[in-house]
Amino acid sequence: MDCANCKLDHVCYQGKSCYDQGFTQPEYADEENRRILTIASKLEAEYYMQITRLEEVIRFSREMGYKRLGIAFCVGLSQEAKSIVAILSKYFKVDSVCCKVCGVSKKEFDIPNVKPERYEAACNPVGQANYLKKAGTELNIIVGLCVGHDILFTKSSAAPVTTFVVKDRILAHNPLGAVYSNYWWRKLDNLEIPSG
C-alpha cells in the first residue's frame, strides 16, 4: 500500500477498494470500537468545518457518555493545559498529570540533561498513564508530549487516547508548518542524520 502516493485519485472515497481485505474487519464488531467509529463519523457529518478540535473533543466525549477525562501534558505546556482543563471541567471531571510526575532524575536512566549543570527530572509517560488509570479516566488526551513519550503513554493507557496538541517547539506546535514551508521542506530534504 502506498495511499499517500495514490495514482487512482483515492477511489476508495467513492466506494472502490484497492485493498483486498475490505471494510468488514472483525475489530468493528467490538461494541466500543463501533461506537467510537460511528460517533466520530456522525460528528464529522454534522459539524464538518464548523467546530474546533476542542469542541469536537467535548461533543465526542459527551456522545460517548464519558464523565471523566484525563490530560497527559508536557510541563512546557502547563499554561495551555490549565486553559484546556478549565474549559473541559465545565462538562467533565478532569484529571491532569504532568510529564515530570514522580520527579525521577534523568541520571537514573542514563538520559542526558538539556543543561548538564542542573537537576532534571525524566519524563514519565508510563507513570502518567498509570496515574490516569487509577483515577478511572474514560478518555485520555495528550497535550504536547514528546515523540516517543506520546508512544509510551498511548501504549500504556488503559483508556482510549486522542491527541489535542502535538509538540513542535520550533513551529508553535504546528508540525504541518514544516510541510507548508519551502524553507523547512528544503532543509528536511537534505538532512544529515547519523545512523543509529
SVG drawing of the C-alpha trace seen along z (x, -y; Angstrom):
<svg xmlns="http://www.w3.org/2000/svg" viewBox="-25 -30 52 41">
<polyline fill="none" stroke="black" stroke-width="0.4" points="0.0,0.0 1.2,-3.5 -2.0,-5.5 -0.1,-8.8 1.1,-8.5 -2.2,-7.2 -2.4,-7.1 -6.1,-6.3 -7.3,-9.6 -8.4,-7.9 -11.1,-5.8 -11.8,-4.3 -13.6,-7.6 -16.1,-6.6 -16.5,-3.0 -13.9,-1.2 -11.2,0.8 -7.5,1.3 -7.2,3.4 -8.3,7.0 -9.4,7.1 -12.4,4.8 -14.1,2.9 -15.7,5.7 -13.0,6.2 -13.7,8.1 -12.4,5.2 -15.5,3.2 -17.7,6.0 -16.3,4.8 -19.1,2.6 -16.7,-0.2 -14.8,-0.3 -18.0,-0.5 -19.4,-3.3 -16.1,-5.3 -16.2,-4.9 -19.9,-5.8 -19.8,-8.8 -16.7,-10.2 -18.2,-9.9 -21.5,-11.3 -19.8,-14.4 -17.8,-14.8 -21.1,-14.8 -22.9,-17.1 -20.2,-19.7 -17.8,-19.5 -15.8,-22.7 -17.9,-24.2 -16.2,-23.3 -12.7,-23.4 -10.9,-20.3 -11.6,-21.3 -15.3,-21.4 -15.0,-18.2 -13.4,-16.5 -16.2,-17.8 -19.0,-16.7 -17.4,-13.3 -16.9,-12.7 -20.5,-13.7 -21.9,-11.4 -19.8,-8.6 -21.1,-9.2 -17.7,-9.8 -17.8,-11.5 -14.1,-11.6 -11.3,-12.7 -7.6,-12.6 -5.0,-15.1 -1.4,-14.0 0.6,-17.1 4.2,-18.3 5.4,-20.6 6.4,-23.1 2.7,-23.4 1.5,-23.9 -0.4,-27.1 -2.1,-25.6 -3.0,-22.5 -4.5,-24.8 -6.7,-26.5 -7.8,-23.2 -8.7,-21.8 -10.7,-24.9 -12.8,-24.5 -13.2,-20.7 -14.1,-21.0 -17.3,-22.7 -18.5,-19.4 -16.5,-16.6 -14.4,-15.6 -10.9,-16.2 -7.7,-14.7 -4.4,-16.1 -0.9,-14.8 2.4,-16.4 5.1,-14.6 7.6,-15.0 5.3,-13.1 7.4,-11.4 10.4,-13.7 12.9,-10.9 16.3,-12.1 17.3,-11.6 20.6,-10.2 18.8,-7.1 18.1,-6.1 21.4,-7.5 19.4,-10.2 21.4,-13.3 20.2,-16.6 19.3,-19.6 21.5,-21.7 24.2,-19.4 24.8,-21.6 21.2,-21.3 18.9,-18.6 16.4,-17.5 13.6,-15.1 12.9,-12.5 9.6,-12.4 7.4,-9.6 4.7,-8.8 4.1,-5.3 3.6,-7.0 1.2,-9.4 -0.8,-6.5 -0.8,-4.6 -2.0,-7.7 -4.9,-8.2 -5.8,-4.5 -6.0,-4.7 -8.2,-7.9 -10.6,-5.9 -10.5,-8.2 -12.6,-7.1 -10.7,-9.1 -7.1,-10.4 -5.9,-13.5 -2.3,-14.2 -1.2,-17.8 2.3,-18.2 4.1,-15.0 7.4,-14.4 7.7,-12.0 8.3,-8.6 6.8,-9.7 3.5,-10.0 4.0,-6.5 4.7,-5.1 1.8,-6.9 -0.6,-5.6 0.8,-2.1 0.4,-2.2 -3.0,-3.9 -6.0,-1.9 -8.4,-4.3 -8.6,-5.3 -6.3,-8.2 -6.6,-11.2 -4.1,-13.9 -5.1,-17.5 -1.6,-19.2 1.4,-17.8 4.6,-19.3 6.7,-21.2 8.7,-23.8 10.1,-25.4 6.8,-25.8 4.4,-26.9 3.1,-23.3 2.1,-23.2 4.1,-20.3 2.4,-20.8 4.3,-24.1 7.3,-22.1 5.3,-20.6 3.9,-24.0 7.1,-26.0 9.6,-25.9 12.4,-26.7 11.7,-23.7 10.9,-21.5 14.4,-22.1 16.0,-21.6 14.2,-18.3 15.1,-17.1 18.8,-17.4 19.1,-16.2 22.3,-14.5 21.3,-12.0 23.9,-9.7 22.9,-6.1 21.8,-4.6"/>
</svg>
